[in-house]
Amino acid sequence: MSEKLAVLIPAYQGGALLRRTVESCLNSGLSPSRFTVLVVDNASTDDSRTIASRRPRQVHVVANERNLGFAAAVNQGLAATKGRH
């Protein structure tokens, strides 16, 4: 991912809030080629992964097999993106 803006969302069991957060990013008015949204899901058992994966191509999901915690999710997201901001 080489977009100028990367929005990193560490998630765990946040289905409804995750849906609103992703939709807010997508409705920001930015051109889809200018940003990407990366959701790092920490083994949610609700519908978080489904919500994130049903979005346009600028939304990417890293799905962990177990809950690694907030800091690990942030580090995974940072390693997975090349966004400048």
N, C-alpha and C positions, 0 to 999 in steps of 0.2 A: 504494500500500500504506500503510495507516494503522494497522497493528498496533502494540501497545506494544513488542514485542520483534521485532527482525529479526536472523536468524542469517545472516551473510554468509560464503560459502565460496568463495574463489578456488580454481580447480581446473585442473590440467594433468596428464594421464596418470595419474590417481589412482583408476581404476575401483573396485577392491575397497575401498579406504579411503574413497572418497566414498560408496559404498553404506552402509558401517557408520556413517559420520558422519551422513548424512541419516536413517537409521533411528533412531539415537540421539536425534536432535532430535525426531523424530515420536513416539518412545516416552517422552518426557520427563515426561509426565503433565499438561502444559499443554493447555488447551482449544485446538483448532485456530484458533479465532477470536482468540486472544491473541498469536499469533506467526506469522511467515512465515519460510521458508528461501529464500534467494536464492543460487543457484550461478552464479558467473561462470566459464564454461569458456573457457580460453585455447587454443582450436583443438586439443583433444585428438584423437588418432587411435585411442584405445582406446574402450571402451564408456561413458565418463563421461557424455556427453550423453544417451544412452539411459537410463542408470541414473537420472539426475536427472529426466528428463522423464516417467518412468513412475510418478511419485509423486503423492500427493494434491494437491489444488488449492493448498494453502499452500506448495508447493514451486515456485519459479519458476526459469527458466534464462535467462541471457544468454549467447548463443553467439557468441564472437568468431571471426572468419575467420582470424585469425593470433594467435600468442602475443604478447600485449602486455606480459606480465610481471606480477609480483605487485602492485606498487603501482598500476598502471593498472587491474587487475581490482578491487582494493579501492575505488578511486575510482569506478569504474563502478557497483559495488554500492551504495555510499553515495548516489550520485545517483539510483539506481533505487528506493530505499526511503524511506518516511516514518516508519519505526519510531522510537520515542523512545529505545530502548536497543538 
